[in-house]
Amino acid sequence: MLRLTPKERMKISRQSMPEQEPLARIHNWDEVPFGYTPAMAQLEAMRCLECKKPKCLLGCPVQVKIPEFIELVAEGDFLGAARKVKETNALPAVCGRVCPQEDQCEKYCVVGLKGEPVAIGRLERFVADYERNSQQVTVPETPPPTGKKIAIVGAGPAGLTAAGDLAKLGHEVVVFEALHKPGGVLFYGIPQFRLPKEIVEAEINALRRQGVMIKTNYVIGKIKSVDDLFEEDGFHAIFVGTGAGLPYFMSIPGENLNAVYSANEFLTRINLMRAWDFPHVDTPLHPHRRLAVIGGGNTALDAARTALRLPSAEKVFLIYRRSAVEMPARHEEVEHAKAEGIEFLFLTTPVAFIGEDGWVKKVECQKMELGEPDSTGRRKPVPIQESNFRLEVDAAIIAIGNGPNPLLARSTPGLKLSRRGTIEVVEAETGRTHRPAVFAGGDIVTGGETVIGAMGAGKRAAKAIHEYLMREPCSSPETPDSEKEAEAFHETSHGYH
């Protein structure tokens, strides 16, 4: 490898990823960026300063060995780099596409102090794709079986990460997924043009080759309870990673009109059930022409860009009550949406949906201005009096956030819930709940956050579950009669303090 001085490395510009032209991509569902070529990846990797105390590690929730894998990329050892990433990250091709690296590992990159940081996420995507496309994907060696069985409830990012880490430690792992496809939000929430489903399936199949069993169409809380998993099936520990799939609504007039969707329903129809291809598939979707999306996060951007790709779509509006500066969505996604022709209505909020014959026909909006900061640190939107106007639409998609589905929690004695309905954990670093041998992590604990954040929670919980099981006898825990007994059980039997 050509050895460069730090000064020479700093002179290399950050490598842009080639991508589809906006006017072409809005007419297909293909992935927008094409990814790096090998030459581009090596050049980008050479920008790394090989810091003695790399700060980028501070921003990675799944503890990827960033300097080590980047050095391997610079040397041209792409397979070695992929395997280095996979030592700690079970879903590298996913993370390289959808994780907000700009607020995590790249945020701490020293190169970014005087220019643009090293494109860590793009390099992670490249090496994962290189390994998969070369058909040289390897399965990690596992130690002898431990004799311990662990149930994972939910096949989303948190559950899949926990499953992979526990399987690598020699445990028997079974994942229970309510939908007919594993992947959680990776499959039903994030659109094909941002995260191709074949990539999600490839990552999940790699977990299966590690010995992870995945049971779909299996609703824990209905088909079986957590108690059943312990008492009838003999599981020794359970991880709950059921996410935050219950949509929030605005509680304004007209929300019950036809064609007023939650983002969850809309994206699930498209991503999981391919409604855009009706009548060739069974799931219908009305042929909407003018669609409004309400919200400013990544889900809102996903919904808006998906709506624009529907064959019938002529115009898509994105309505956000704050300004562009306060938008929580990734900058890259916002720029993609603008380039594709989505019209942003900032400092605007819907106050009612207007219908005709049961179908939404207009959305009445009110203009806003920014006041003092609220509890999130962002300036609070304040209505401007007599500023209402109406926008003609034939569909509206509400993407203002999600909460946890209460089904599992309500059917599980001993779990303690927050006022938001999320599962309370005794320790954030372990995911230990108030119920013996039950751990939880991801959006079911934090509310809707990032994919990588959920993966980090799954990884921490897997470590805690392993430590717990390897110092406890194999028998399944008894069901506590009350939360008080559950606490006593933890303190006296499990050695947690």
Sequence and secondary structure as in RCSB ss.txt:
>XXXX:A:sequence
MLRLTPKERMKISRQSMPEQEPLARIHNWDEVPFGYTPAMAQLEAMRCLECKKPKCLLGCPVQVKIPEFIELVAE
GDFLGAARKVKETNALPAVCGRVCPQEDQCEKYCVVGLKGEPVAIGRLERFVADYERNSQQVTVPETPPPTGKKI
AIVGAGPAGLTAAGDLAKLGHEVVVFEALHKPGGVLFYGIPQFRLPKEIVEAEINALRRQGVMIKTNYVIGKIKS
VDDLFEEDGFHAIFVGTGAGLPYFMSIPGENLNAVYSANEFLTRINLMRAWDFPHVDTPLHPHRRLAVIGGGNTA
LDAARTALRLPSAEKVFLIYRRSAVEMPARHEEVEHAKAEGIEFLFLTTPVAFIGEDGWVKKVECQKMELGEPDS
TGRRKPVPIQESNFRLEVDAAIIAIGNGPNPLLARSTPGLKLSRRGTIEVVEAETGRTHRPAVFAGGDIVTGGET
VIGAMGAGKRAAKAIHEYLMREPCSSPETPDSEKEAEAFHETSHGYH
>XXXX:A:secstr
     HHHHHTS      B  HHHHTT  S SB    HHHHHHHHTT    SS GGGGG TT   HHHHHHHHHT
T HHHHHHHHTTT S HHHHHHHS GGGTGGGG GGGGTS    HHHHHHHHHHHHHHTT        S  S EE
EEE  SHHHHHHHHHHHHTT EEEEE SSSSS THHHHTS TTTS HHHHHHHHHHHHHTT EEE S  BTTTB 
HHHHHHTT  SEEEE     EE     TTTTSBTEEEHHHHHHHHHTT GGGTTSSS      SEEEEE  SHHH
HHHHHHHHTSTT  EEEEE SS GGG  S HHHHHHHHHHT EEE SEEEEEEEEETTEEEEEEEEEEEEEEE T
TSSEEEEE TT  EEEE SEEEE S EE  SHHHHTSTT  B TTS B EEETTTTEESSTTEEE THHHH S  
HHHHHHHHHHHHHHHHHHHHTS SS     SSHHHHHHHHHHHS   
